[in-house]
Amino acid sequence: MEMVLLTALGVGGATIFGSCIGFVFKGLSHKFADIVLSFAAGVMLAAAVLGLIVPSLDYGGKEGLLITVAGIFVGAVCLNLIDKLVPHLHKIVGAQEEEEAHRNANLNKVLLFVLAIAIHNLPEGIAAGVGFGSEDVAQAFLIAGGIALQNIPEGMVIIGPMLAAGVTPKKTFLCAALTGVVEIIGTLVGYFAVSISTAILPFALAFAGGTMLYIISDEMIPETHAHGNQRGATYALLVGFCVMLVTDYLLG
């Protein structure tokens, strides 16, 4: 349990760490942000497939194939429904950048911005927690590490728009920290859910993998290809995927 709690703090703390970097380097170029985010997308892609979906198949066996497939789609559909309630992350960022250009502070949009990130962080946290249910600690750490790595650039990009909208640095940091706390809660929820009943483990693993695949395809890749850096972003994703692949092989 202590290991899970420390991991939850690490996953959530990565967002806070990223926000601290965002305060120091407010003028990061789109190219740099796209490369970093693409690398994180590659890491998450490998973590979703190798750390969640493949173990789901292993635990479910041939009879559990439909459970794995169903879990992937249910996870994706759940995030799709969430996206209908709150705007897409990259659309909110774009709106905030537009506000920066016009120097027009809008607190409501800022709150919506924070809410969107917090809601998207919840299933990521659940994925990290579910990983520990497989009792493969090395694999669980790989999943959590991939999610934490993705949280760093996410924490970086939310600082500038909030400051531009007129939010004080103190409140901006608190809002960024809140999104990290949501991920900590999600990690604990995922862990306790599979601890209560191991029967749901194959579905829970696939569900978590589906949510991660959805985030990668619907949020991360479109964002990294929106500023003319798609070639570098593609190779960065491949590098991130291979780093996780090699790490998984060496630890396996």
RAWOGI-V856763 format. One record per residue. RES is the residue in one letter. D_FIRST is the distance of its C-alpha to the first C-alpha in Angstrom with 2 decimals. Layout:
res-><RES RES>
d_first-><D_FIRST D_FIRST>
This chain:
res-><M E M V L L T A L G V G G A T I F G S C I G F V F K G L S H K F A D I V L S F A A G V M L A A A V L G L I V P S L D Y G G K E G L L I T V A G I F V G A V C L N L I D K L V P H L H K I V G A Q E E E E A H R N A N L N K V L L F V L A I A I H N L P E G I A A G V G F G S E D V A Q A F L I A G G I A L Q N I P E G M V I I G P M L A A G V T P K K T F L C A A L T G V V E I I G T L V G Y F A V S I S T A I L P F A L A F A G G T M L Y I I S D E M I P E T H A H G N Q R G A T Y A L L V G F C V M L V T D Y L L G>
d_first-><0.00 3.81 5.34 5.09 6.23 8.65 9.80 10.51 12.43 14.16 15.27 16.55 17.92 19.97 22.10 22.77 23.66 25.99 27.61 28.38 30.13 31.93 33.37 34.67 36.06 37.37 40.01 38.03 40.18 39.41 39.79 37.09 34.67 35.54 35.00 31.55 30.48 31.98 30.12 26.85 28.13 28.73 25.24 23.84 26.43 25.40 21.68 22.67 24.97 23.43 19.72 19.98 23.49 24.32 21.14 22.00 25.41 24.18 22.07 24.86 27.78 31.30 31.08 28.10 29.99 31.09 27.59 26.48 29.58 29.22 25.61 26.80 29.67 27.86 25.37 28.43 30.40 27.74 27.86 31.63 31.79 29.74 32.27 35.04 33.66 33.06 35.03 33.95 32.32 35.16 37.78 36.39 36.33 39.90 40.94 39.58 41.43 44.53 44.09 43.88 47.21 48.85 47.17 46.43 43.35 41.86 38.97 38.47 37.93 35.50 33.39 33.62 32.61 29.39 28.71 29.22 26.74 24.09 24.65 24.55 21.26 19.50 19.86 18.94 15.55 15.22 16.26 13.58 10.83 12.96 13.18 9.80 11.24 13.92 11.95 14.11 11.97 15.28 16.31 13.20 13.80 17.43 16.97 14.96 17.58 20.38 19.38 18.93 22.32 23.89 22.72 24.65 28.10 27.24 26.61 29.84 32.07 31.35 32.63 36.30 37.03 35.60 37.61 40.64 40.33 40.84 37.35 36.97 34.72 32.55 32.06 31.61 28.70 27.11 27.57 26.03 22.99 22.76 22.56 19.57 17.83 18.53 16.70 13.52 13.98 14.77 11.67 9.56 12.51 12.62 9.17 9.84 13.40 13.07 10.68 13.52 16.14 16.19 19.89 19.43 17.57 20.91 22.03 18.83 18.86 22.57 22.31 19.99 22.42 25.32 24.19 23.84 27.25 28.77 27.66 29.01 32.29 32.94 31.79 31.26 34.19 36.78 35.85 36.23 39.52 41.10 42.60 44.56 41.95 41.12 42.23 40.04 37.14 37.57 37.50 34.50 32.60 33.75 32.68 29.15 28.98 30.37 28.05 25.05 27.14 27.94 24.43 23.20 26.18 25.67 22.03 22.91>
